[in-house]
Every structure is written in C-alpha cells, then in structure tokens.
Amino acid sequence: MKKLLTLTMALIACFQLAGAQDKVDFELVDGISDGALKTRMENQVSRLLTAINSAESTSQAVNFSGLDIDDMASHSIAMLWENVHFRTMDDDIVTSCLTLKNGGSVRGYQVRNIEIEMKPLDNTYTDAKVQEICIDLDTRGRIVDFNLTLGVNQYMRIMREGVELDDLDRRMQILHYVEQFRNAYNQKDLAFMDAVFSEDALIITGKVIRRIPNESGVGMRPEIQYSKQSKEQYLQNLKRVFARQGYINVKFDDIKVMRHGANPNFYGVTLIQHWNSSTYSDEGILFLVWDFTQPDQPKIDVRTWQPMETSQNEIFTLDSFKI
C-alpha cells in the first residue's frame, strides 16, 4: 500500500511539473489603454497558448474549454493541428497590441510576433521548424482568429507604405486576409477557399513547356504555356491535392501591395509562393486581385501563378486585367 501511494504521489508530481512547463505568461506592453480589456486579452491569450503547449506535451487535441474563442479560430487551430503539432518557444511572452480598424472604427485587436516551434507528426515535414503566429481578438477580448504569419520585416515594410499612401487600415486588412489565405492551404481548408474566391474568379496557371533561344541569339528563355480554370475546377483540383498530401506548408515572401488607380476598392498583391508538401515542392510568382467592395467579405477575383523564370515584363499586374 505504501509503495502504491508513493507511486501515485510521484505521478502527480510529474503531471504538475509538466503542467508548469506548459504554462505561458503573456503580457501586452502597449497598444491598448483599456485596463480591464487588456487584462482579459492577456488572460485569454495566455490560456490558449498554455492549452496548445499542454496538447503538444500529451499528444492530444487542443482543449478549448474555459476559453472565449469563436468557432472559426478553434477550427483553424484544430485543422492545423491535424497536420503538424507545435508549441511556443518561450513561456514568458511580451509583445504589443495592434488595433484593427475598418473605415476608422475599431473592429478588433491583434497580437503578433509569437514564435512557435513546429513538432512534425512524421519525418515528411521538411519546412522551417520555427515560425510565428498572430491571434486576433474582438472588441470584447474574444479570440476570433489564429494564423501563421508573414515575416515581421515584410509586415512592417507594407505598414510603412500604408502610412505613406494613407491606406494603412486597408493594408492591415489585406495582410490579414493574405495570412488567412496562406493558412487555408496549410489547414487544407476547402470551405475557406470556396468562400474567398468570387463565383466568376479567373484562375490562371503557367508552366514551362520548353526553352527556346532568345531573340538576340544568346542564351535560352522559357516558353510558358498558360491554362485557365473556373473556381469550381480549381477547388476540385485542390481537393484532390489536399487528399494526397500528408502535410502542406505554404509560405509567402517578397510581398508587394498595389492599389488600383481608378478603383480604390481593388488591390493587386504580388508575392513569391513557396509550396512544400509531403510529396511535392515548388516556388512561383503568385498574383491576387482582391475586391474590397464589401470590406468585411473581400473576394479574390483573380489568382495567377507563374514560374520563377517568368521575365519581369510578363509578370501579371493590375494593368493586365480589366477592372
């Protein structure tokens, strides 16, 4: 009996130690003046990150009980968790709070620059082990979104451009939706893809079919063949890709945002897409036309993908399409 009691006490101590190692303290140093809301947001994020660490330690699903989190955010985490587990790099996180606006009105808050370490489920994962996440909260401190993020240098560059061009709020929206778009690939989220593409979206994909001599006669250049798909065709193809891959990790680099000169509700976003999955990897130039006519439900009207070898004067831009 004494041995059984000793063993029980040892197991309890181990569980307590594991729980202590999983706990995350989270603090906002600036960006929000409402003290009560600040405390609520800190508690919410702390509890979510602790729940994620606990799930990683025990190889279980993330337990959202006791958290004020909406279905979209919990679904986003759960779908990502099916492909790869992760945990925070630090147990004491201090960062700033960003205010998200729409037409001058506050629509919520965002915390960024939270480093996580990816914990692959098998040896097919070959992408970066350290990444960053951002968490969105509404004006009451409820968690409403969770995404892997763009690099901090890219984010700050685009924010500076927004200040210069007086469209900072819209650019923050664009980056938020671009991050969601990226994570929809990683989470194999067909429902998001269906919602974000307009019904008559134009989807163009290019591939190098051969290399031919340059006009100068010196060197070779790629001959690129383009194909068009409807939204329905693209989603059907994507469904098959999702089913074949054990995991998908998409990253975006070198992002450029351009506002349409005649219609300020349309933006062109050019970026380099790095696609890594369990059986296939590539990189290419991705161009998206975002329609913000309905600011809370923006749509992608155009998606193009071109090989990296595409010459600069052939890369799609806003001028390539009639808007």
Kinemage of the C-alpha trace (Angstrom):
@kinemage 1
@onewidth
@group {chain A} dominant
@subgroup {mainchain}
@vectorlist {calphas} color= white
{ca met a 1} P 0.000 0.000 0.000
{ca lys a 2} L 2.831 2.354 0.896
{ca lys a 3} L 4.561 1.649 -2.456
{ca leu a 4} L 1.317 2.341 -4.342
{ca leu a 5} L 0.880 5.639 -2.505
{ca thr a 6} L 4.474 6.618 -3.268
{ca leu a 7} L 3.981 5.806 -6.959
{ca thr a 8} L 0.747 7.817 -7.076
{ca met a 9} L 2.421 10.828 -5.470
{ca ala a 10} L 5.292 10.579 -7.968
{ca leu a 11} L 2.882 10.527 -10.902
{ca ile a 12} L 1.012 13.550 -9.552
{ca ala a 13} L 4.301 15.405 -9.168
{ca cys a 14} L 5.240 14.571 -12.776
{ca phe a 15} L 1.902 15.861 -14.075
{ca gln a 16} L 2.266 19.039 -12.033
{ca leu a 17} L 5.777 19.599 -13.388
{ca ala a 18} L 4.599 19.021 -16.972
{ca gly a 19} L 1.743 21.470 -16.447
{ca ala a 20} L 4.116 24.088 -15.075
{ca gln a 21} L 6.398 23.678 -18.085
{ca asp a 22} L 3.459 24.156 -20.441
{ca lys a 23} L 2.157 27.347 -18.793
{ca val a 24} L 2.642 30.577 -20.758
{ca asp a 25} L 2.599 34.045 -19.204
{ca phe a 26} L 1.525 36.671 -21.740
{ca glu a 27} L 1.794 40.450 -21.384
{ca leu a 28} L 0.843 43.389 -23.618
{ca val a 29} L 3.190 46.343 -23.140
{ca asp a 30} L 1.413 48.902 -25.324
{ca gly a 31} L -1.293 49.470 -27.931
{ca ile a 32} L -4.346 49.335 -25.676
{ca ser a 33} L -5.405 51.779 -22.958
{ca asp a 34} L -8.472 49.999 -21.536
{ca gly a 35} L -7.029 48.265 -18.476
{ca ala a 36} L -9.844 45.750 -17.997
{ca leu a 37} L -9.846 44.754 -21.673
{ca lys a 38} L -6.049 44.489 -21.669
{ca thr a 39} L -6.147 42.098 -18.696
{ca arg a 40} L -8.857 39.999 -20.315
{ca met a 41} L -6.911 39.734 -23.585
{ca glu a 42} L -3.722 38.782 -21.739
{ca asn a 43} L -5.570 36.048 -19.829
{ca gln a 44} L -7.236 34.758 -22.968
{ca val a 45} L -4.018 34.504 -24.989
{ca ser a 46} L -2.125 33.025 -22.036
{ca arg a 47} L -4.731 30.296 -21.571
{ca leu a 48} L -4.844 29.493 -25.291
{ca leu a 49} L -1.055 29.175 -25.612
{ca thr a 50} L -0.940 27.076 -22.440
{ca ala a 51} L -3.642 24.784 -23.852
{ca ile a 52} L -1.631 24.378 -27.069
{ca asn a 53} L 1.547 23.516 -25.141
{ca ser a 54} L -0.353 21.023 -22.980
{ca ala a 55} L -1.802 19.359 -26.077
{ca glu a 56} L 1.658 19.067 -27.607
{ca ser a 57} L 3.093 17.585 -24.394
{ca thr a 58} L 0.391 14.921 -24.197
{ca ser a 59} L -0.081 14.367 -27.964
{ca gln a 60} L -3.769 15.136 -27.634
{ca ala a 61} L -6.182 17.544 -29.293
{ca val a 62} L -6.172 21.150 -28.086
{ca asn a 63} L -8.706 21.608 -25.273
{ca phe a 64} L -10.599 24.876 -25.742
{ca ser a 65} L -12.799 24.524 -22.648
{ca gly a 66} L -12.842 27.625 -20.473
{ca leu a 67} L -11.726 29.832 -23.368
{ca asp a 68} L -13.845 32.526 -25.001
{ca ile a 69} L -12.986 31.577 -28.588
{ca asp a 70} L -15.197 31.542 -31.645
{ca asp a 71} L -15.686 28.587 -33.963
{ca met a 72} L -13.531 29.981 -36.776
{ca ala a 73} L -10.471 30.369 -34.542
{ca ser a 74} L -10.817 26.977 -32.834
{ca his a 75} L -11.484 25.318 -36.204
{ca ser a 76} L -8.370 26.971 -37.663
{ca ile a 77} L -6.191 25.643 -34.842
{ca ala a 78} L -7.755 22.174 -34.963
{ca met a 79} L -7.233 21.843 -38.720
{ca leu a 80} L -3.601 22.935 -38.474
{ca trp a 81} L -3.142 20.509 -35.548
{ca glu a 82} L -4.208 17.600 -37.759
{ca asn a 83} L -1.191 18.232 -39.998
{ca val a 84} L 1.500 19.366 -37.561
{ca his a 85} L 1.768 19.998 -33.824
{ca phe a 86} L 3.581 22.983 -32.314
{ca arg a 87} L 4.333 24.792 -29.058
{ca thr a 88} L 5.566 28.225 -28.006
{ca met a 89} L 9.300 28.881 -27.956
{ca asp a 90} L 9.030 30.866 -24.707
{ca asp a 91} L 6.957 30.618 -21.555
{ca asp a 92} L 7.057 34.367 -20.888
{ca ile a 93} L 5.892 36.407 -23.888
{ca val a 94} L 5.819 40.218 -24.010
{ca thr a 95} L 4.541 41.970 -27.130
{ca ser a 96} L 2.461 44.893 -28.411
{ca cys a 97} L -1.207 45.103 -29.328
{ca leu a 98} L -2.241 46.254 -32.797
{ca thr a 99} L -5.611 47.940 -33.312
{ca leu a 100} L -7.561 46.723 -36.352
{ca lys a 101} L -9.852 49.276 -37.967
{ca asn a 102} L -12.463 49.374 -40.688
{ca gly a 103} L -13.463 52.779 -42.019
{ca gly a 104} L -11.960 54.457 -38.962
{ca ser a 105} L -13.917 52.304 -36.481
{ca val a 106} L -12.146 49.783 -34.266
{ca arg a 107} L -13.094 46.243 -35.350
{ca gly a 108} L -10.703 44.365 -33.072
{ca tyr a 109} L -7.130 43.779 -31.952
{ca gln a 110} L -4.216 41.614 -32.963
{ca val a 111} L -1.118 40.268 -31.226
{ca arg a 112} L 1.836 39.144 -33.355
{ca asn a 113} L 5.458 38.030 -33.174
{ca ile a 114} L 4.712 34.922 -31.091
{ca glu a 115} L 7.322 32.320 -32.012
{ca ile a 116} L 6.340 28.663 -32.128
{ca glu a 117} L 8.356 25.515 -32.721
{ca met a 118} L 6.799 23.081 -35.158
{ca lys a 119} L 6.595 19.495 -33.913
{ca pro a 120} L 6.054 17.321 -37.021
{ca leu a 121} L 3.958 14.181 -36.788
{ca asp a 122} L 6.379 12.272 -39.049
{ca asn a 123} L 9.607 12.719 -40.997
{ca thr a 124} L 7.908 14.041 -44.159
{ca tyr a 125} L 7.904 17.595 -42.750
{ca thr a 126} L 10.902 19.483 -44.173
{ca asp a 127} L 9.948 23.144 -43.705
{ca ala a 128} L 11.126 25.697 -41.132
{ca lys a 129} L 10.792 24.447 -37.567
{ca val a 130} L 10.442 27.948 -36.093
{ca gln a 131} L 7.528 30.089 -37.270
{ca glu a 132} L 5.363 32.910 -35.910
{ca ile a 133} L 1.659 33.174 -35.191
{ca cys a 134} L -0.793 36.008 -34.740
{ca ile a 135} L -4.015 35.967 -32.739
{ca asp a 136} L -6.993 38.241 -33.414
{ca leu a 137} L -9.447 39.300 -30.718
{ca asp a 138} L -12.671 41.276 -31.000
{ca thr a 139} L -13.517 44.458 -29.099
{ca arg a 140} L -14.677 42.373 -26.110
{ca gly a 141} L -11.485 40.333 -25.931
{ca arg a 142} L -12.863 37.179 -27.541
{ca ile a 143} L -10.393 35.189 -29.685
{ca val a 144} L -11.688 35.266 -33.253
{ca asp a 145} L -8.770 34.180 -35.452
{ca phe a 146} L -5.428 32.353 -35.378
{ca asn a 147} L -2.873 32.282 -38.204
{ca leu a 148} L 0.714 31.538 -39.071
{ca thr a 149} L 2.146 34.903 -40.051
{ca leu a 150} L 4.228 36.683 -42.611
{ca gly a 151} L 7.744 37.702 -41.573
{ca val a 152} L 7.966 40.797 -39.375
{ca asn a 153} L 10.179 42.684 -41.863
{ca gln a 154} L 7.653 42.248 -44.683
{ca tyr a 155} L 4.799 43.256 -42.422
{ca met a 156} L 6.495 46.440 -41.229
{ca arg a 157} L 7.503 47.429 -44.778
{ca ile a 158} L 3.927 47.197 -46.019
{ca met a 159} L 2.684 49.089 -42.963
{ca arg a 160} L 5.134 51.918 -43.703
{ca glu a 161} L 3.837 52.070 -47.273
{ca gly a 162} L 0.315 52.280 -45.866
{ca val a 163} L 1.227 55.309 -43.761
{ca glu a 164} L 2.803 56.998 -46.784
{ca leu a 165} L -0.219 56.283 -49.044
{ca asp a 166} L -2.846 56.919 -46.350
{ca asp a 167} L -4.420 53.444 -46.581
{ca leu a 168} L -2.902 51.780 -43.518
{ca asp a 169} L -6.173 50.217 -42.306
{ca arg a 170} L -6.875 48.609 -45.676
{ca arg a 171} L -3.349 47.224 -45.949
{ca met a 172} L -3.673 45.675 -42.498
{ca gln a 173} L -6.890 44.048 -43.724
{ca ile a 174} L -5.151 42.776 -46.848
{ca leu a 175} L -2.285 41.233 -44.908
{ca his a 176} L -4.759 39.639 -42.521
{ca tyr a 177} L -6.668 38.005 -45.386
{ca val a 178} L -3.446 37.009 -47.173
{ca glu a 179} L -2.354 35.262 -43.970
{ca gln a 180} L -5.731 33.519 -43.790
{ca phe a 181} L -5.379 32.526 -47.447
{ca arg a 182} L -1.949 31.036 -46.786
{ca asn a 183} L -3.198 29.132 -43.761
{ca ala a 184} L -6.144 27.739 -45.700
{ca tyr a 185} L -3.610 25.778 -47.767
{ca asn a 186} L -1.756 24.613 -44.649
{ca gln a 187} L -5.008 23.581 -42.971
{ca lys a 188} L -6.495 22.053 -46.161
{ca asp a 189} L -9.493 24.306 -45.621
{ca leu a 190} L -11.649 23.998 -48.741
{ca ala a 191} L -14.539 25.854 -47.101
{ca phe a 192} L -12.431 29.000 -46.738
{ca met a 193} L -11.217 28.711 -50.337
{ca asp a 194} L -14.799 28.382 -51.532
{ca ala a 195} L -15.812 31.467 -49.554
{ca val a 196} L -12.879 33.703 -50.519
{ca phe a 197} L -12.978 33.240 -54.307
{ca ser a 198} L -15.677 35.142 -56.175
{ca glu a 199} L -18.039 32.935 -58.175
{ca asp a 200} L -16.624 34.106 -61.513
{ca ala a 201} L -12.993 34.216 -60.362
{ca leu a 202} L -10.342 33.999 -63.074
{ca ile a 203} L -7.648 31.447 -62.199
{ca ile a 204} L -4.575 31.175 -64.431
{ca thr a 205} L -1.620 28.798 -64.066
{ca gly a 206} L 1.538 28.860 -66.132
{ca lys a 207} L 4.131 26.144 -66.721
{ca val a 208} L 7.376 25.984 -68.672
{ca ile a 209} L 6.905 23.621 -71.630
{ca arg a 210} L 10.316 24.154 -73.290
{ca arg a 211} L 13.211 26.586 -73.584
{ca ile a 212} L 13.864 28.481 -76.807
{ca pro a 213} L 16.685 30.789 -77.961
{ca asn a 214} L 16.493 34.474 -77.015
{ca glu a 215} L 15.814 36.966 -79.806
{ca ser a 216} L 19.435 38.063 -79.525
{ca gly a 217} L 20.563 34.534 -80.249
{ca val a 218} L 22.413 34.402 -76.931
{ca gly a 219} L 21.119 32.055 -74.246
{ca met a 220} L 17.729 30.419 -73.795
{ca arg a 221} L 14.414 31.623 -72.414
{ca pro a 222} L 11.424 29.639 -71.180
{ca glu a 223} L 8.297 29.261 -73.254
{ca ile a 224} L 5.392 29.320 -70.836
{ca gln a 225} L 2.003 27.780 -71.513
{ca tyr a 226} L -0.984 29.166 -69.594
{ca ser a 227} L -4.206 27.417 -68.657
{ca lys a 228} L -7.409 28.849 -67.205
{ca gln a 229} L -9.678 27.297 -64.626
{ca ser a 230} L -13.032 28.212 -63.202
{ca lys a 231} L -13.494 28.435 -59.461
{ca glu a 232} L -15.240 25.040 -59.473
{ca gln a 233} L -12.415 23.383 -61.429
{ca tyr a 234} L -9.757 24.895 -59.183
{ca leu a 235} L -11.485 23.716 -55.996
{ca gln a 236} L -11.964 20.205 -57.370
{ca asn a 237} L -8.259 20.003 -58.239
{ca leu a 238} L -7.331 21.422 -54.850
{ca lys a 239} L -9.497 18.834 -53.111
{ca arg a 240} L -7.520 16.065 -54.800
{ca val a 241} L -4.212 17.709 -53.847
{ca phe a 242} L -5.299 18.001 -50.211
{ca ala a 243} L -6.274 14.320 -50.126
{ca arg a 244} L -2.873 13.202 -51.476
{ca gln a 245} L -0.671 15.218 -49.115
{ca gly a 246} L 0.155 14.255 -45.554
{ca tyr a 247} L 1.002 17.874 -44.806
{ca ile a 248} L 1.173 21.170 -46.703
{ca asn a 249} L 3.257 24.170 -45.725
{ca val a 250} L 2.858 27.290 -47.859
{ca lys a 251} L 4.927 30.419 -47.232
{ca phe a 252} L 4.732 33.842 -48.869
{ca asp a 253} L 7.747 36.115 -49.428
{ca asp a 254} L 8.581 39.388 -51.161
{ca ile a 255} L 5.022 40.703 -50.906
{ca lys a 256} L 4.026 43.820 -52.843
{ca val a 257} L 0.660 45.563 -52.457
{ca met a 258} L -0.679 47.935 -55.134
{ca arg a 259} L -3.931 49.930 -55.003
{ca his a 260} L -5.869 50.279 -58.254
{ca gly a 261} L -5.609 53.832 -59.561
{ca ala a 262} L -9.230 54.209 -60.696
{ca asn a 263} L -10.995 51.943 -58.192
{ca pro a 264} L -9.615 52.108 -54.628
{ca asn a 265} L -11.622 49.012 -53.610
{ca phe a 266} L -9.352 46.809 -55.720
{ca tyr a 267} L -5.821 45.829 -54.736
{ca gly a 268} L -3.222 43.731 -56.500
{ca val a 269} L -0.956 41.586 -54.327
{ca thr a 270} L 2.182 40.061 -55.839
{ca leu a 271} L 4.253 37.582 -53.845
{ca ile a 272} L 6.577 34.624 -54.063
{ca gln a 273} L 4.843 31.417 -53.029
{ca his a 274} L 6.893 28.584 -51.535
{ca trp a 275} L 4.924 25.328 -51.592
{ca asn a 276} L 6.260 22.430 -49.530
{ca ser a 277} L 4.301 19.241 -49.013
{ca ser a 278} L 4.915 15.606 -48.226
{ca thr a 279} L 5.414 14.687 -51.914
{ca tyr a 280} L 5.997 17.925 -53.837
{ca ser a 281} L 7.727 21.309 -53.565
{ca asp a 282} L 7.964 24.337 -55.841
{ca glu a 283} L 8.069 28.118 -55.862
{ca gly a 284} L 6.453 30.601 -58.156
{ca ile a 285} L 5.072 34.097 -58.566
{ca leu a 286} L 1.540 34.419 -57.212
{ca phe a 287} L -0.678 37.397 -58.093
{ca leu a 288} L -4.054 38.069 -56.479
{ca val a 289} L -6.667 40.716 -57.222
{ca trp a 290} L -8.631 41.425 -54.036
{ca asp a 291} L -12.037 43.087 -54.268
{ca phe a 292} L -12.916 45.036 -51.105
{ca thr a 293} L -16.270 46.336 -52.356
{ca gln a 294} L -17.682 44.557 -49.292
{ca pro a 295} L -14.924 45.312 -46.738
{ca asp a 296} L -15.940 42.572 -44.289
{ca gln a 297} L -16.170 39.924 -47.011
{ca pro a 298} L -13.408 40.605 -49.549
{ca lys a 299} L -13.172 38.304 -52.544
{ca ile a 300} L -10.350 37.133 -54.784
{ca asp a 301} L -11.353 37.956 -58.371
{ca val a 302} L -8.084 36.851 -59.994
{ca arg a 303} L -5.444 34.309 -58.993
{ca thr a 304} L -2.437 33.678 -61.222
{ca trp a 305} L 0.639 31.510 -60.730
{ca gln a 306} L 3.740 31.877 -62.908
{ca pro a 307} L 7.098 30.067 -62.859
{ca met a 308} L 10.044 31.878 -61.275
{ca glu a 309} L 11.702 32.035 -64.711
{ca thr a 310} L 8.987 34.391 -65.996
{ca ser a 311} L 10.541 37.585 -67.352
{ca gln a 312} L 9.776 40.787 -65.486
{ca asn a 313} L 7.712 42.340 -68.282
{ca glu a 314} L 5.460 39.246 -68.459
{ca ile a 315} L 4.549 39.083 -64.760
{ca phe a 316} L 0.848 39.767 -64.217
{ca thr a 317} L -0.159 43.054 -62.564
{ca leu a 318} L -3.347 45.059 -62.105
{ca asp a 319} L -2.775 46.507 -65.578
{ca ser a 320} L -3.074 43.022 -67.056
{ca phe a 321} L -6.792 42.839 -66.290
{ca lys a 322} L -9.832 44.947 -66.992
{ca ile a 323} L -11.237 46.061 -63.633
